[in-house]
Amino acid sequence: MPAQPLIPPFTYTSAVAKVRRAEDGWNSRDPEKVALAYTPDSRWRNRSEWVTGREEIVAFLTRKWARELEYRLVKEVWAHTDDRIAVRFAYEWHDAAGDWYRSYGNENWEFDDNGLMRVRHASINDVPIEESARLYHWPLGRRPDGHPGLSELGL
């Protein structure tokens, strides 16, 4: 049975739940599944790339996760209003050569009345890290409930 939609207006509690649901989706690394959280005409700015619509979202995420291997993400609410949520995040991944990175960023989200994201703006910086500096060691997929978030990790 699908989870109930989290729709505007957002409270702090529902914004936290919406962010965790988004994190879980992205940690699935399933582009088709993730794209369903966005309006059919959703507009993104991801770094310097502009993406419009679910088809382009699927293509973008497919390229991303083919390049960013062993991707693990943690998101956290920064602020929210009735139909917008600001998020900060950090994810870890390695490239085909085995070099590890932690990517830090901020996202601004805007939702329609059905709780689908219609606008996403993401600013992201990649920082090379040693494998020994990794903080995310859970098995690929959903971050375990007991795993610390960004604030607890000092990120």
C-alpha positions in Angstrom: 0.0 0.0 0.0 1.6 3.4 -1.0 2.4 5.9 1.7 0.0 8.8 2.2 0.9 11.9 0.3 2.4 14.7 2.3 0.8 17.8 0.9 0.9 21.5 1.6 0.5 23.4 3.8 3.6 22.0 5.6 4.1 22.0 9.3 7.6 21.4 10.6 6.7 17.8 11.3 5.3 17.2 7.8 8.3 19.0 6.2 10.6 16.6 8.1 8.6 13.6 6.9 8.6 15.0 3.3 12.4 15.4 3.4 12.9 11.9 4.7 10.6 10.5 2.1 12.7 12.3 -0.6 15.9 11.1 0.9 14.6 7.5 0.9 13.6 7.8 -2.7 17.0 9.1 -3.8 18.8 6.4 -1.8 16.8 3.8 -3.8 18.7 5.1 -6.8 15.7 4.2 -8.9 15.2 7.1 -11.4 11.7 6.0 -12.5 10.5 5.8 -8.9 12.2 9.1 -7.9 10.7 10.9 -10.9 7.1 10.2 -9.7 7.6 12.6 -6.8 7.8 15.5 -9.3 5.2 17.1 -11.5 5.2 16.0 -15.1 6.5 19.5 -16.0 8.8 19.9 -13.0 11.7 22.4 -13.5 15.1 21.8 -12.0 18.4 23.6 -11.7 21.0 21.1 -10.6 24.4 22.7 -10.3 24.7 24.3 -13.8 22.2 21.9 -15.6 18.6 22.7 -16.3 16.1 19.8 -16.4 12.4 20.0 -17.3 9.9 17.2 -16.9 9.9 13.6 -15.7 11.6 12.2 -18.8 14.6 14.5 -18.4 14.6 13.8 -14.7 14.9 10.1 -15.4 17.7 10.6 -17.9 19.5 13.0 -15.5 19.3 10.6 -12.6 20.3 7.6 -14.7 23.5 9.5 -15.8 24.1 10.7 -12.2 24.0 7.2 -10.5 26.0 5.6 -13.3 28.8 8.1 -12.4 28.3 8.5 -8.6 28.8 4.9 -7.4 27.7 3.6 -3.9 25.7 6.8 -3.5 24.4 7.4 0.0 22.5 10.6 1.0 21.4 12.3 4.1 19.0 15.3 3.9 17.8 17.7 6.6 15.1 20.5 6.7 16.6 24.0 6.9 13.4 25.9 6.7 9.8 25.7 5.3 6.7 27.6 4.4 3.3 26.4 3.4 4.4 25.1 0.0 8.2 25.4 0.1 11.0 23.5 1.8 14.6 24.4 2.0 16.9 21.5 2.5 20.6 20.9 3.2 22.2 17.6 2.4 25.4 15.7 2.1 26.0 12.5 0.1 29.0 10.2 -0.3 30.0 8.4 -3.5 33.0 7.2 -5.4 33.9 7.4 -9.1 34.9 4.6 -11.4 38.6 5.1 -10.4 37.6 4.4 -6.7 38.1 8.0 -5.6 35.7 9.0 -2.8 33.8 12.3 -2.5 31.4 14.0 -0.1 29.0 16.3 -1.9 27.4 19.1 0.1 24.5 21.2 -1.0 21.3 23.1 -0.5 18.0 22.7 -2.3 15.0 24.9 -2.5 11.8 23.0 -3.3 8.3 24.2 -4.3 5.3 21.9 -4.3 1.9 21.8 -6.0 -1.4 21.2 -4.1 -1.0 17.4 -4.5 2.5 17.4 -2.8 4.4 16.9 -6.1 7.6 19.0 -6.4 7.2 21.5 -9.3 10.5 23.4 -8.8 13.9 22.2 -7.5 17.0 24.4 -7.3 20.2 22.6 -6.1 23.6 24.0 -5.4 26.2 21.4 -4.8 30.0 21.2 -4.1 32.1 18.1 -4.3 34.9 17.6 -1.8 37.4 14.7 -2.3 37.7 12.6 0.8 39.8 9.6 1.8 37.8 6.4 2.1 38.7 6.3 5.8 36.9 9.7 6.2 33.5 8.2 5.1 30.7 8.6 7.5 28.0 6.7 5.7 28.5 2.9 5.9 25.0 1.5 5.9 24.1 -1.0 3.2 23.0 0.6 -0.1 19.4 1.8 0.1 17.4 3.5 2.8 19.4 5.1 5.7 18.6 3.2 8.8 16.4 5.0 11.3 19.2 4.9 14.0 21.8 6.4 11.8 22.8 10.0 12.8 21.7 12.9 10.6 23.7 15.8 9.4 23.6 17.8 12.6 24.5 14.8 14.7 27.5 14.1 12.4 28.7 17.7 12.6 28.1 18.3 8.9 
